[in-house]
Amino acid sequence: MTTRLAHVVVDAQEPSLVAEFWAGLLGWEVVPGAGEGGVAGAVTVSAPEPENSPLSLVLVPAPGHKEAKNRIHLDLASATVEQQRSIVDEARARGASSVDIGQSDDLPWVVLADPEGNEFCVLEPRAEYAGIGALAAVVVDVTDPEVLAPFWSAASGWDVVRQQEDFVSLRAPEQAGPWLELLRVPGSKNTVNRWRLDVAVYDTVTGAGIDAPAEGEGDLVLAHEVRRLSEAGAVPVTLAAPATGVRYRLLADPDGNEFGVLALSTGPV
């Protein structure tokens, strides 16, 4: 067994509203009733066939307003400059707004925020994202990408495919779907992340998530994977209790970024 990256989890005041925004902009599908740790009111946004992204977005209800720049954001891909402009126009029509995170005026990409203020970028055409689909990358702010890369490779089951001083890129072994980018950003984490990642237990023999494990097996598998990730540098986090019967643990990576570990999956992750 190991774990594979499964979800980008988003705390939202209005999960359905944010889900509709992202589904429309990405061309993905809204799946009501699914969610991280069995959270009531959660909404999942998943890529349709044949895009077959290994990741989905999970919007979960959460009180309070966003108080700081998110440490995780999405990068959207474009094939041409004209398509980039079209994506920006569509995002604005769906409720996105311009946001200033200290970026310079001459960047080739556009920084926007969704209806609840979550930052994202619409990238200029880049060769590495050609044919990837609407979602180019999930970007995580970290203090030292080189230090965090081995941990996230172990947690996500993805391979390090590109490494430079200020960022490290990972991809799923199948080379499908978005990249995971660890980006060097100065400053320490000072609040709970409203965006976080979920990893799920993955059977390396069958190539699928654990589905309805035998009595007690799921707990043992989850404990084993939590122990493995803890030995790699993760630490336990207590924010809220998961739903009854759901095998789920919340940890933080060596940089303090919270992430979930799921032992119960409804299919491949």
Secondary structure in CASP SS format (residue, H / E / C, confidence):
PFRMAT SS
TARGET T0000
AUTHOR 0000-0000-0000
METHOD secondary structure of the structure
MODEL  1
M C 1.00
T E 1.00
T E 1.00
R E 1.00
L E 1.00
A E 1.00
H E 1.00
V E 1.00
V E 1.00
V E 1.00
D E 1.00
A E 1.00
Q C 1.00
E C 1.00
P H 1.00
S H 1.00
L H 1.00
V H 1.00
A H 1.00
E H 1.00
F H 1.00
W H 1.00
A H 1.00
G H 1.00
L H 1.00
L H 1.00
G C 1.00
W C 1.00
E E 1.00
V E 1.00
V E 1.00
P E 1.00
G C 1.00
A C 1.00
G C 1.00
E H 1.00
G H 1.00
G H 1.00
V C 1.00
A C 1.00
G C 1.00
A C 1.00
V E 1.00
T E 1.00
V E 1.00
S E 1.00
A C 1.00
P C 1.00
E C 1.00
P C 1.00
E C 1.00
N C 1.00
S C 1.00
P C 1.00
L C 1.00
S E 1.00
L E 1.00
V E 1.00
L E 1.00
V E 1.00
P E 1.00
A C 1.00
P C 1.00
G C 1.00
H C 1.00
K C 1.00
E C 1.00
A C 1.00
K C 1.00
N C 1.00
R C 1.00
I E 1.00
H E 1.00
L E 1.00
D E 1.00
L E 1.00
A C 1.00
S C 1.00
A C 1.00
T C 1.00
V H 1.00
E H 1.00
Q H 1.00
Q H 1.00
R H 1.00
S H 1.00
I H 1.00
V H 1.00
D H 1.00
E H 1.00
A H 1.00
R H 1.00
A H 1.00
R C 1.00
G C 1.00
A C 1.00
S E 1.00
S E 1.00
V C 1.00
D C 1.00
I C 1.00
G C 1.00
Q C 1.00
S C 1.00
D C 1.00
D C 1.00
L C 1.00
P C 1.00
W C 1.00
V E 1.00
V E 1.00
L E 1.00
A E 1.00
D C 1.00
P C 1.00
E C 1.00
G C 1.00
N C 1.00
E E 1.00
F E 1.00
C E 1.00
V E 1.00
L C 1.00
E C 1.00
P C 1.00
R C 1.00
A H 1.00
E H 1.00
Y H 1.00
A C 1.00
G C 1.00
I C 1.00
G C 1.00
A C 1.00
L E 1.00
A E 1.00
A E 1.00
V E 1.00
V E 1.00
V E 1.00
D E 1.00
V E 1.00
T C 1.00
D C 1.00
P H 1.00
E H 1.00
V H 1.00
L H 1.00
A H 1.00
P H 1.00
F H 1.00
W H 1.00
S H 1.00
A H 1.00
A H 1.00
S H 1.00
G C 1.00
W C 1.00
D E 1.00
V E 1.00
V E 1.00
R E 1.00
Q E 1.00
Q C 1.00
E C 1.00
D C 1.00
F E 1.00
V E 1.00
S E 1.00
L E 1.00
R E 1.00
A C 1.00
P C 1.00
E C 1.00
Q C 1.00
A C 1.00
G C 1.00
P C 1.00
W E 1.00
L E 1.00
E E 1.00
L E 1.00
L E 1.00
R E 1.00
V C 1.00
P C 1.00
G C 1.00
S C 1.00
K C 1.00
N C 1.00
T C 1.00
V C 1.00
N C 1.00
R C 1.00
W E 1.00
R E 1.00
L E 1.00
D E 1.00
V E 1.00
A E 1.00
V E 1.00
Y E 1.00
D E 1.00
T C 1.00
V C 1.00
T C 1.00
G C 1.00
A E 1.00
G E 1.00
I C 1.00
D C 1.00
A C 1.00
P C 1.00
A C 1.00
E C 1.00
G C 1.00
E H 1.00
G H 1.00
D H 1.00
L H 1.00
V H 1.00
L H 1.00
A H 1.00
H H 1.00
E H 1.00
V H 1.00
R H 1.00
R H 1.00
L H 1.00
S H 1.00
E H 1.00
A C 1.00
G C 1.00
A C 1.00
V E 1.00
P E 1.00
V C 1.00
T C 1.00
L C 1.00
A C 1.00
A C 1.00
P C 1.00
A C 1.00
T C 1.00
G C 1.00
V C 1.00
R C 1.00
Y E 1.00
R E 1.00
L E 1.00
L E 1.00
A E 1.00
D C 1.00
P C 1.00
D C 1.00
G C 1.00
N C 1.00
E E 1.00
F E 1.00
G E 1.00
V E 1.00
L E 1.00
A C 1.00
L C 1.00
S C 1.00
T C 1.00
G C 1.00
P C 1.00
V C 1.00
END
